[in-house]
Every structure is written in C-alpha cells, then in structure tokens.
Amino acid sequence: MSQPLPGPLLRVENLRKAYGSKVVLRDIDLVVDRHEVVCLIGASGSGKSTLLRCLDLLETVDDGSVFLDGEEITDPAVDARRVRRRMGLVFQAYNLFPHMSVLDNVTLAPRKVHGAGRAEAEADARELLGRFGLADKADEHPDRLSGGQQQRAAVARAMATGPELLLLDEVTSALDPELVGEVLDLLRDLAAAGTTLLLATHEMAFAREVASTVCFLDGGTILEQGPPAQVLVDPAHERTRQFLRRVL
C-alpha cells in the first residue's frame, strides 16, 4: 500500500445531493483526519445516512467534491469499486448474507475482491472474529446469532479488507437496548486501536466519550461541528440545543 499523503484522510467540499426537487444535502464541508472518530448526529431525515452513502459512492453527488487521501473520488472517471475497497461501510440492518456462514461472509471480499487465497482469508477472518468475541460463531449462519453478534460480524466483515476508513450508519439502532453496549464496546476498541471512524449515531454518551469531532446535521446541512465538549455541552446554535434537549 502506498504511503498516505499529507493532509486529512477524507475531505468533503460543498457537497450537494438531491432527489428530484428534494434537496437532502447542501453545502456539506467536512474533514476527517487519520485515526479520528467523527460522529454525525441529528434527527432522522437530517441527511446522515445519505451523506455516508455519498462518501462510499453508493449515491452520485450532484455538486461538490470528495477527496480520499488527496484523490478526488467524485471524479466521474474514478473506479467506484476501487474506492470502496479502501472503505468499509456497515449498515444498521447488518446486511449479512443469510445463506452463508459467518466465516464465509467475512472472507468473501478478501477472496473475491482482493484476490486472497482461501486459507489466508480464513486464517485472517478467524483472528478477526476472535478479537470481536465471535470465534465460536464462525461456522454458524447469521440467523443463529443474536442481533449484537450479527452486527459485530458485520463490522468484522467490513474490517476484513483493512479499510482506511470505516463508515457506520446507525449500527445500534436496530438492536435491543441490552445489545447496544456490546457493539459500542467494539467500536471503542477499534477507536483505541487507531481505526478512523465516521459514524451516524443516536448514542450521545458514546459520542461524548469517544468522538474527536461531532457534527450536528439539520435539514441536510452541517449546522454545527466541533469537539464533543463544545457541540454536546455548550452548543452555539439554538437548533442544536433543541435537538439535544430531546435526546439527552
């Protein structure tokens, strides 16, 4: 892998996204440094999930630019599949393949996309599953796992390719309350290990504890961003204060 370029890992400039006449993201400017944890907060419909999908090139942006390690990945000439190999995206609904074992789910991208041999991919996957507390679930199918175990397996699948940036879209929102903690503990471990994380979340305590930067989205714009102590404790905007009063 080539050496990282100077500057932030991810830079978003003046991003805009609309569906027909409905503008869902406008004037988005965002910087994510290496080894940073950036939390996107805001009400449902504020644009958090759409932003993550735009960054992973699952959605085409209408205006603005996204740079990954200095490369403009929103250039139409860029191979989106090559870009996605450098990121991991985890959805709130797990999206594990139900007909495949956990091990096969985790080894699929290393083998099919990155060309790893089966033995190498399985050895790496078992080590990763062990780290995530799923060593004894490798040969199970997803429907035999709890929601928390499925979500940890989904994170393991995303991490199996060694992504430079891990995108997480409300990964605890589909979980029973007692299972939320185990997934957040995993994310804390990843952050402590230096993984660069950009996540949409409703978990304010986690954002306060772990985030380097918190971004409050409202109506498709980043209304306020800064360190957790500022955005979550002493926000500058009344709209941010109104949101926090509802969720804290």
C-alpha positions in Angstrom: 0.0 0.0 0.0 1.3 3.5 -0.9 2.3 5.9 1.8 -0.6 8.2 2.9 -0.4 11.8 1.5 0.0 14.8 3.8 -3.4 16.2 4.9 -6.7 14.7 6.0 -7.8 11.2 5.1 -11.2 12.5 4.0 -12.2 16.0 2.8 -15.6 16.9 1.6 -16.2 20.3 -0.1 -19.5 21.9 -0.8 -21.3 18.6 -1.3 -24.9 18.7 -2.6 -27.3 15.8 -3.2 -30.9 16.0 -4.3 -33.6 13.5 -5.3 -35.6 15.3 -8.0 -36.7 18.7 -6.5 -36.0 17.5 -2.9 -32.5 18.6 -1.7 -31.3 16.3 1.0 -27.7 17.5 1.4 -26.4 21.0 0.8 -23.1 22.9 1.3 -21.5 20.0 3.2 -18.0 20.7 4.2 -16.2 18.0 6.4 -12.7 17.0 7.2 -11.8 13.6 8.8 -8.2 13.2 9.9 -6.5 9.8 10.2 -7.2 7.9 13.5 -10.1 10.3 14.2 -13.6 9.4 15.3 -16.2 11.7 13.8 -19.8 11.3 14.9 -22.8 12.6 12.8 -25.8 13.4 15.0 -29.2 14.8 14.1 -32.8 13.9 13.8 -34.0 11.1 11.4 -34.2 12.6 7.9 -31.4 15.1 8.5 -29.2 13.6 5.9 -26.7 11.5 7.9 -27.3 8.2 6.0 -27.3 9.8 2.6 -24.0 11.5 3.4 -22.4 8.2 4.3 -23.8 6.6 1.1 -22.4 9.5 -1.0 -19.0 9.1 0.6 -19.0 5.4 -0.3 -20.1 6.3 -3.8 -23.4 4.3 -3.5 -25.1 7.6 -4.4 -23.9 10.1 -7.0 -23.3 13.6 -5.7 -24.9 16.5 -7.7 -22.3 19.1 -6.8 -19.1 19.4 -4.8 -16.1 17.1 -4.3 -15.0 14.3 -2.0 -11.3 13.6 -1.6 -9.9 10.4 -0.1 -6.2 10.7 0.8 -5.9 13.5 -1.7 -7.6 11.8 -4.6 -10.9 13.2 -5.8 -13.1 10.2 -5.7 -16.2 12.0 -7.0 -14.5 12.5 -10.4 -16.7 10.5 -12.8 -13.6 8.8 -14.2 -12.8 7.2 -10.9 -13.5 3.5 -10.5 -16.0 3.3 -7.6 -15.3 -0.3 -6.9 -11.6 0.5 -6.4 -12.5 3.3 -4.0 -14.9 1.1 -2.0 -12.0 -1.3 -1.4 -10.4 1.4 0.7 -13.5 1.9 2.9 -15.8 -0.3 4.9 -19.5 0.5 5.3 -21.7 -1.1 8.0 -25.5 -0.7 7.8 -28.0 -0.7 10.6 -29.6 -3.8 9.2 -26.4 -5.9 9.2 -26.8 -7.0 5.5 -25.1 -10.3 6.1 -25.7 -12.9 3.5 -28.2 -15.3 5.2 -27.2 -18.4 3.2 -23.5 -18.1 4.1 -21.7 -18.9 7.4 -20.2 -16.0 9.4 -16.8 -17.1 8.2 -17.8 -17.1 4.6 -19.4 -13.6 5.0 -16.2 -12.3 6.4 -13.9 -13.9 3.8 -16.0 -13.0 0.8 -14.5 -9.6 0.0 -10.8 -10.6 0.7 -11.2 -13.6 -1.6 -13.4 -12.2 -4.4 -12.3 -8.6 -4.4 -8.7 -8.6 -3.1 -7.7 -12.0 -4.5 -6.6 -13.6 -1.2 -6.3 -17.3 -1.1 -8.9 -19.2 0.9 -6.5 -20.4 3.6 -5.1 -16.9 4.1 -8.5 -15.3 4.1 -9.9 -17.8 6.6 -7.0 -17.5 9.0 -7.3 -13.7 9.0 -11.0 -13.9 9.4 -10.8 -16.3 12.4 -8.3 -14.0 14.0 -10.6 -11.1 13.5 -13.7 -12.9 14.7 -11.7 -13.9 17.8 -10.9 -10.3 18.5 -14.6 -9.5 18.2 -15.7 -12.3 20.5 -17.1 -14.4 17.7 -14.6 -17.2 17.5 -17.1 -19.9 18.3 -19.7 -18.5 15.8 -17.5 -18.7 12.6 -19.4 -21.7 11.2 -22.9 -20.5 12.2 -25.3 -18.9 9.9 -26.4 -15.3 10.7 -29.9 -16.4 11.8 -28.3 -18.4 14.7 -26.8 -15.2 16.1 -28.2 -12.5 18.3 -28.6 -9.0 16.9 -25.5 -7.8 18.7 -23.5 -10.8 17.4 -24.8 -10.1 13.8 -23.7 -6.5 14.0 -20.3 -7.4 15.3 -20.0 -9.9 12.4 -21.0 -7.1 10.0 -18.2 -4.9 11.5 -15.8 -7.8 11.2 -16.7 -8.2 7.5 -16.1 -4.5 6.9 -12.7 -4.7 8.7 -11.6 -7.8 6.9 -10.2 -5.8 3.9 -8.2 -3.5 6.1 -10.1 -0.3 5.2 -8.5 3.1 5.6 -11.9 4.5 6.7 -14.8 2.7 8.4 -18.3 4.2 7.8 -21.1 3.2 10.2 -24.7 4.0 9.7 -26.7 3.9 12.9 -25.3 0.4 13.7 -27.0 0.2 17.1 -30.5 1.5 16.1 -31.9 -2.0 15.2 -30.6 -3.6 18.4 -32.4 -4.3 21.6 -31.1 -2.0 24.3 -29.2 -4.7 26.2 -27.2 -5.5 23.0 -26.2 -1.9 22.2 -23.4 -1.9 24.7 -21.5 -4.8 23.2 -21.4 -3.1 19.8 -20.4 0.2 21.3 -17.6 -1.6 23.2 -16.3 -3.0 19.9 -16.3 0.5 18.4 -14.4 1.8 21.4 -11.8 -0.9 20.9 -11.5 0.0 17.2 -11.1 3.7 18.0 -8.5 2.9 20.6 -6.6 0.8 18.1 -6.4 3.8 15.7 -9.2 3.0 13.2 -10.6 6.0 11.5 -14.3 6.1 12.1 -17.1 8.2 10.6 -20.5 7.2 12.1 -24.0 8.3 12.2 -25.3 7.7 15.7 -28.0 8.5 18.3 -25.7 7.4 21.1 -24.9 10.7 22.7 -22.9 9.3 25.6 -20.7 7.3 23.1 -20.2 10.5 21.0 -19.2 12.5 24.1 -16.8 9.8 25.3 -15.1 8.7 22.0 -15.6 11.3 19.3 -12.9 13.7 18.2 -15.4 15.8 16.4 -19.2 15.9 16.5 -21.3 17.2 13.5 -24.9 18.2 14.0 -26.9 17.9 10.8 -30.2 19.7 10.4 -32.2 19.9 7.2 -29.3 18.5 5.1 -26.6 20.9 6.3 -23.9 20.6 9.0 -25.3 23.3 11.2 -22.6 22.9 13.9 -19.4 20.9 14.3 -16.6 20.8 16.8 -15.3 18.8 19.8 -17.9 17.0 21.9 -17.4 19.3 24.8 -18.5 22.2 22.7 -21.2 20.7 20.5 -22.8 18.5 23.1 -22.3 20.6 26.2 -22.2 24.2 25.1 -23.7 24.3 21.5 -23.7 27.6 19.7 -26.9 27.2 17.8 -30.4 27.1 19.3 -31.4 24.4 16.9 -28.6 22.2 18.3 -29.8 22.9 21.8 -33.4 22.0 20.9 -32.2 18.6 19.5 -30.1 17.8 22.5 -32.9 18.6 24.9 -35.0 15.9 23.2 -32.3 13.2 23.1 -30.3 13.7 26.3 
